[in-house]
């Protein structure tokens, strides 16, 4: 069984590394830095990092953000100003990452809603209120710990939706 390199705490460190990245960003440079920061014996592969959607999104967003920034070779004399610029850059990257994450979650929700609608499940039953006294955060943590149902392929869960046409929709209705 392969060794699990990336845990939830190490994934947070990886996302922090990406958000604070300065200069040229590539998968090989990121893999080297992650290996060094996490104190691992062997270099983390690009494919290991690509297996985590939020790491992939953070990398793509940071890379796009770095391309948009004008190259500045002159150093600023004021350290406070330089620190403020650095903090602003980190926050901008974090905002872009959260926006991309929100978009991915919205797509997933719409996909579930669409599939449930066409599976003829009762949407009112799905929208039923939780019982009184249920702590949503504790429930979320409990549900995260449970394994996914056997009929769900976790590797396909976050794949983009296929574009449906009216002809596809009509075929579905006929069957």
C-alpha positions, 0 to 999 in steps of 0.5 A: 500500500502506498504511503500517504504523503499529503494529509489535511494538515500538509495540504494546508501547508502546500496551499500556503506555499503556493499562495506565498510563492514569489518568482517563477512557478512551475510544477518541478519547483513546487514539488522541490519546495513542498518536499523541503518544507514537509521534510520528506525523504523523496521528492513529491511528484507532480502527479501526487499534487495533481490528485488534489483538486484544490492544490491544482486550482491554487497552482493554476490561479497563482500561475495566472496571477504571476503572469498578470503582474508586471516584472519589477526589478527595482527594490523598494526602500520602505520595508513596511510598504514592501510588507504591505505589498506582500500581504496584499499579494497573498490576500489577492491569491487567496481570494482568487483561490476561494472564488475558484473553489466556490465555482467548483462547488457551485458546479458540483451542486448544480450537477447533483441538483440536475441529476436528482431532478432527472432521477425523479427524487422528491426535491422537497424531501431533499430540502427538508430542515434538519432536526432541532439541536443538530450542530451543522459543523459536527454533522459535517465532520461526522459525514466527512469521516464516513466512507463514500457509498460504494456506488460513487466513484470519488475520482469522477466526483469533481470532473467538469460537467459535460455540455448537454444539448437540447437533443441530449435532453430529448433523448433522455426524456424518450427513454 
